[in-house]
Amino acid sequence: MISYEFPLNEKIRTLLRLEDLFARMAHFMEGDHSMDHHAALITLFEILEVISRADLKSDLLQELERQKRFLSGLSNNPEISKSALDAILHEIEQASILLLAMSGKIGQHLRENEWLMGIKQRAVMPGGTCEFDLPSYHYWQEQDVRSRRASLHTWLAPMVPLHTASKIVLRLLRENGKVFNFIATQGTFQKMQGGRIAQMLRIGISRTLPCIPEVGANKYAINIRFIAANYEAKSSLFEQDVPFKLTFCSIST
């Protein structure tokens, strides 16, 4: 099956974007070619943009504290594995300590690096990082792979606690999902919510079905349309019945 995740609030949307960017950063950092490390640096600039738009540190600390209180309340539940519970509580505690240790404005170490900001400014221009535009960047790209990778690790390291904390929150969110099987009649589906809404929806459909879900949701209803997977024509409704799995993911509060 192909799985699609749809965040239903800005906080989860930001965490999913960060998850994607950190995964991409890790992938390109492991490459050996200078083009891999160029892609990693561009991704680092994207991470900087995302974390600049929200008070992530405060939001994550509050969310971790909520989860700690909720999970601690399960300690006397005989159906809950004590070792598993202790492990996740330890993870939350360590992630909170790392977040609290972050001082100053997040990403400020990058903003204060004039060399990096010069590359960031040029990177938004098509072909703006060519060697004749940024000879010092070309020099960096010509250094050995271990030197470049060490630089990338140094620039990324101060922001890693955000990634650690956000992974915990997203894992708890996904593990709290309730799965249902539905059929979208002639490509459309609606479910009334009765005032309650999940924080994220996951939709799973067969890889053999050439369609893509589009989701609209509020506290009253969820609307899903399956669009034909046509990469050239204007989007159109996939007018066939579509069996799919719908997972309602809500983090404990």
C-alpha positions as CSV (number, residue, x, y, z in Angstrom):
1,M,0.0,0.0,0.0
2,I,0.9,3.6,-0.4
3,S,0.5,5.6,2.8
4,Y,-0.3,9.4,2.9
5,E,-0.2,11.5,6.1
6,F,-2.3,14.6,6.4
7,P,-1.6,16.9,9.5
8,L,-4.7,18.7,10.7
9,N,-3.0,21.5,12.7
10,E,0.0,23.8,12.2
11,K,2.0,22.2,15.0
12,I,1.9,18.7,13.4
13,R,2.4,20.2,10.0
14,T,5.7,21.8,11.2
15,L,6.9,18.6,12.8
16,L,6.3,16.6,9.7
17,R,8.2,19.1,7.6
18,L,11.1,18.9,10.0
19,E,11.0,15.1,9.9
20,D,11.2,15.2,6.2
21,L,14.0,17.7,6.1
22,F,16.1,16.0,8.8
23,A,15.8,12.7,6.9
24,R,16.9,14.3,3.7
25,M,19.8,16.0,5.5
26,A,21.0,12.7,6.9
27,H,20.7,11.1,3.5
28,F,22.8,13.6,1.6
29,M,25.4,13.9,4.5
30,E,26.1,10.2,4.1
31,G,27.0,10.7,0.4
32,D,30.6,11.3,-0.6
33,H,30.2,13.6,-3.7
34,S,30.4,17.3,-3.3
35,M,27.0,17.5,-4.9
36,D,25.6,15.4,-2.1
37,H,27.0,17.9,0.4
38,H,25.7,20.8,-1.6
39,A,22.2,19.3,-1.4
40,A,22.7,18.7,2.4
41,L,23.6,22.4,2.9
42,I,20.6,23.6,0.9
43,T,18.4,21.3,3.1
44,L,20.1,22.8,6.2
45,F,18.9,26.3,5.0
46,E,15.4,24.9,4.7
47,I,15.5,23.5,8.2
48,L,16.6,27.0,9.4
49,E,13.6,28.6,7.6
50,V,11.1,26.1,9.2
51,I,12.4,26.5,12.7
52,S,12.4,30.3,12.4
53,R,8.6,30.4,11.9
54,A,7.5,28.9,15.2
55,D,8.4,28.8,18.8
56,L,9.3,25.1,18.5
57,K,11.4,24.8,21.6
58,S,8.6,26.0,23.9
59,D,5.9,24.0,22.0
60,L,8.0,20.8,22.2
61,L,8.8,21.2,25.9
62,Q,5.1,21.7,26.7
63,E,4.1,18.7,24.6
64,L,6.8,16.5,26.2
65,E,5.6,17.5,29.6
66,R,2.0,16.7,28.7
67,Q,3.0,13.3,27.5
68,K,5.2,12.7,30.6
69,R,2.2,13.4,32.9
70,F,-0.1,11.2,30.8
71,L,2.2,8.3,30.6
72,S,3.2,8.5,34.2
73,G,-0.5,8.0,35.1
74,L,-0.4,4.6,33.4
75,S,2.3,3.2,35.7
76,N,-0.3,1.2,37.7
77,N,-2.0,-0.2,34.7
78,P,-1.3,-4.0,34.6
79,E,-1.9,-4.0,30.8
80,I,1.0,-1.7,30.3
81,S,4.6,-3.0,30.1
82,K,6.6,-1.3,32.9
83,S,9.9,-1.6,31.0
84,A,8.4,-0.1,27.8
85,L,6.8,2.7,29.8
86,D,10.0,3.4,31.7
87,A,11.9,3.5,28.4
88,I,9.7,6.1,26.8
89,L,9.6,8.2,30.0
90,H,13.4,8.2,30.0
91,E,13.5,9.2,26.3
92,I,11.1,12.1,27.1
93,E,13.2,13.2,30.1
94,Q,16.5,13.2,28.1
95,A,14.9,15.0,25.2
96,S,13.6,17.7,27.6
97,I,17.0,18.1,29.1
98,L,18.6,18.6,25.6
99,L,15.9,21.2,24.7
100,L,16.4,23.1,28.0
101,A,20.1,23.2,27.3
102,M,19.6,25.1,24.0
103,S,20.4,28.7,24.6
104,G,19.6,31.8,22.6
105,K,17.6,32.0,19.4
106,I,17.5,28.6,17.6
107,G,19.7,28.7,14.5
108,Q,21.5,31.9,15.5
109,H,24.9,30.2,15.0
110,L,24.0,29.9,11.3
111,R,22.6,33.4,10.9
112,E,25.8,34.8,12.5
113,N,28.0,33.0,9.9
114,E,28.4,35.5,7.1
115,W,29.9,32.9,4.8
116,L,26.9,30.6,5.1
117,M,24.4,33.4,4.8
118,G,26.1,34.5,1.6
119,I,25.7,31.0,0.2
120,K,22.0,30.9,1.4
121,Q,21.3,34.3,-0.4
122,R,22.8,33.1,-3.6
123,A,21.2,29.6,-3.4
124,V,17.7,31.0,-4.1
125,M,18.9,32.2,-7.5
126,P,19.0,29.6,-10.4
127,G,22.6,28.6,-10.7
128,G,23.6,31.1,-8.1
129,T,26.2,29.0,-6.4
130,C,28.4,28.4,-9.4
131,E,32.1,28.6,-8.7
132,F,32.6,32.0,-10.4
133,D,29.8,33.4,-8.1
134,L,31.1,31.8,-4.9
135,P,34.8,30.8,-5.3
136,S,35.1,30.3,-1.5
137,Y,32.2,27.8,-1.6
138,H,33.9,26.1,-4.5
139,Y,37.0,25.8,-2.4
140,W,35.0,24.2,0.4
141,Q,33.4,21.7,-2.1
142,E,36.9,20.7,-3.2
143,Q,38.0,19.7,0.3
144,D,38.1,16.0,1.3
145,V,34.8,14.3,2.1
146,R,35.5,13.9,5.8
147,S,36.2,17.6,6.2
148,R,33.0,18.6,4.4
149,R,31.0,16.1,6.4
150,A,32.5,17.4,9.7
151,S,31.4,20.9,8.8
152,L,27.9,19.8,8.1
153,H,27.7,18.0,11.4
154,T,29.0,21.1,13.2
155,W,26.4,23.3,11.6
156,L,23.5,20.9,12.2
157,A,24.4,19.8,15.8
158,P,22.8,22.7,17.7
159,M,19.4,21.9,16.1
160,V,19.4,18.2,16.7
161,P,17.6,18.4,20.0
162,L,14.6,19.7,18.1
163,H,14.7,16.6,15.9
164,T,15.0,14.3,18.8
165,A,12.0,15.8,20.6
166,S,9.9,16.0,17.5
167,K,10.6,12.3,16.7
168,I,9.2,11.3,20.1
169,V,6.0,13.4,19.6
170,L,5.4,12.0,16.1
171,R,6.1,8.4,17.3
172,L,3.5,8.8,20.1
173,L,1.1,10.3,17.6
174,R,1.4,7.5,15.1
175,E,1.3,4.8,17.8
176,N,-2.0,6.3,19.1
177,G,-3.7,5.8,15.7
178,K,-7.1,4.0,15.3
179,V,-7.5,2.2,12.0
180,F,-10.7,1.8,10.0
181,N,-11.5,0.4,6.6
182,F,-13.7,2.4,4.3
183,I,-14.8,2.7,0.7
184,A,-14.9,6.0,-1.1
185,T,-17.9,5.6,-3.4
186,Q,-17.0,6.8,-6.9
187,G,-13.9,8.5,-5.5
188,T,-15.6,10.5,-2.7
189,F,-15.9,10.0,1.0
190,Q,-17.3,12.0,3.9
191,K,-17.5,11.2,7.6
192,M,-19.1,13.4,10.2
193,Q,-16.9,14.2,13.2
194,G,-19.3,15.3,15.8
195,G,-17.1,18.0,17.1
196,R,-14.0,15.8,17.6
197,I,-11.1,15.8,15.2
198,A,-7.8,13.9,15.0
199,Q,-4.5,15.7,14.8
200,M,-3.4,13.7,11.8
201,L,-5.0,11.4,9.3
202,R,-3.2,8.5,7.6
203,I,-4.7,7.1,4.4
204,G,-3.5,3.8,2.9
205,I,-4.5,2.7,-0.6
206,S,-3.4,-0.1,-2.9
207,R,-0.5,0.6,-5.2
208,T,-2.5,-0.8,-8.0
209,L,-5.1,2.0,-7.8
210,P,-3.9,5.0,-9.9
211,C,-5.4,7.7,-7.6
212,I,-4.2,10.2,-5.0
213,P,-6.2,11.4,-1.9
214,E,-7.1,15.0,-1.3
215,V,-8.3,15.8,2.3
216,G,-10.4,18.5,3.7
217,A,-11.2,18.4,7.4
218,N,-12.6,20.4,10.3
219,K,-14.2,19.6,13.7
220,Y,-17.5,18.7,11.9
221,A,-16.5,16.5,9.0
222,I,-13.8,14.8,7.0
223,N,-14.0,15.0,3.2
224,I,-11.7,12.9,1.0
225,R,-11.6,13.0,-2.8
226,F,-9.5,10.6,-4.8
227,I,-8.0,12.3,-7.8
228,A,-6.8,10.4,-10.9
229,A,-3.0,10.1,-11.1
230,N,-2.5,11.9,-14.4
231,Y,0.7,13.9,-14.5
232,E,-0.2,15.9,-17.6
233,A,-3.9,16.7,-17.7
234,K,-5.9,18.9,-15.3
235,S,-6.8,17.0,-12.1
236,S,-10.0,15.1,-12.3
237,L,-12.0,12.8,-9.9
238,F,-11.2,9.1,-9.9
239,E,-14.7,8.0,-10.5
240,Q,-14.4,4.4,-9.1
241,D,-15.0,2.9,-5.7
242,V,-11.7,3.1,-3.7
243,P,-11.2,0.9,-0.7
244,F,-8.8,2.5,1.8
245,K,-7.5,2.4,5.3
246,L,-8.1,5.5,7.4
247,T,-6.1,6.0,10.6
248,F,-7.1,8.7,13.1
249,C,-4.0,9.8,15.0
250,S,-4.4,11.8,18.1
251,I,-1.8,12.4,20.8
252,S,-2.9,11.9,24.4
253,T,-3.6,15.1,26.3
